Amino acid sequence: MKTTYLPSFTQWQQYIANGLPLADQQRTYEHLLAPESKQVIRDTLSRRARVHFHRPHAPLLFLAGGADRPMPAVLNRANFGGYRYAGSIRTYYELPGRNHALLGQPTWREDATLVLQWLASRAGAVGTRCASKVT
């Protein structure tokens, strides 16, 4: 039995790299594609995937690609809104035009900078759980 799944280039174009020029779709397919465990998808439908929104949790950063098909911004926003624990540290950013291969796009430096800034701003918020400061 096959235990991994590797999407075809056509599937990659449709679901992961949608909206990118063909050359960028080919480049990201060659450089970013990795076999996926079939269990990842199957487990999203099991009890193991249950999220306890009201329990304490680590700080959360939600990055939603405005053109993401597998994880649309509206679903990302709903997940963000689900975390209602009183002490929640959570941030949501919707990045217009970004697809599922967010950090594989030409805007990756801008998006990575956003993540680094968020991490730096949260360094003191997590107290002793933060091992080092992001520079």
N, C-alpha and C positions, 0 to 999 in steps of 0.2 A: 504494500500500500504506500502510495506517495504521501509524504508527510509535509511537503512544502508546496507553495504555490508561487509561480512566477508569472506575472501578467504579461500579455503580449504587448508589442509596441502600440498597437491600436488601442488596447485598453488603457495603457499608460497615457496616450494622447487624450483620450476621452475623460478619464477620471482624475488623473494626477497632474498632468502638464497642460491641461486645457487653457487656451488663451495665449500660450507662448508661441513665438515663431517656430517653424518646423526645425530649424537648426538647433534651437534651444531645447526643443522636445527631444531631439536625437541625442544631444549632449547630456541632458539630465538622465535619460534612459540608460545611457552607457555608463555614467558615473555614479548614479544614485540608486539604481535598481538593486534590490537584494531579495532573495527568496523569503517569502512570508510563511510562517507556520499556519497550517490550516486550522489549528486549534485557536489561534487568536480570534478569528472570525466566529468560530463556533462558541468559544467561551463568552463572547459578548451577549449571548442569549442564555447563559447559565446563571445560577445563583452567585457564582464567584464574581460576576461583574456588577453585582449590586453596590450602589454607592450610598453611603450613609451621610447624607447631606447635613444632618444636624449634629454630627460629632466633631470634635476638635480635629484640625488637620494642619498640615504645613501650608505656608503661603502659596497661593495659586495665581499663575499668570495665564490668562486665556488669550491666545492669538488666533483670531478668526480671519481666514482669507475670504475676501468678498466674492471671489469666484471659485471657492472650494466646493466641489461637488460631493465627495464622500462625507465630508463633515461641514455642511453649510453653516454660514454665520448665524443663522437663526437657531440652529441646534446648539452651537457653541454658546450663544447668548443664553439660551434656556438652561444649559448646564451651569453657567456662571451664576445665574439667578437662583439656582437650586440650593447653593451653599448658603444656609441661613444661620449657621452657628454664630452666636453672639460675638465671639472673638475672631471671626474670620478676617484674614488678610487676603484680599482677592482683587484682581484688576483684570479688566477686559479691554482689548483693543481689536477693532475691526480694521483690517488693512485692505483698502480698496484694490481690486484687480489682482490680488494674490490668490493663487490656487493651492492645492493640497501640498505641492512641493515648495512650500513657502521659502525655506532657506536655500533652495536650489535655483531661485530666480535671480535676475540681474539686480534686484533690490535687496539682496541678502545682507549687504553691509548695513544698510539703513535699518533693517529689521533686527539684525544682531545687536546693533547699537541700542535699540529700544529695549531689548532684553537685558543687556548689560546695565543700562541706566536703571531699569526696574530692580535688578538684583542689588545694585549699589544703594538704592533708596531703601531697600528692605533689610540691609545688613544689620542694622541696629534693632529692627523690629522683631527679629527671631531670637534675640538674646544669646544665650550660650549655645544654642543649636547651630549658630553660624560659625564655622571653623575659621574662615579667613575673609578679609575684605576684598571685594572685586576692584581691581584697578585697571 
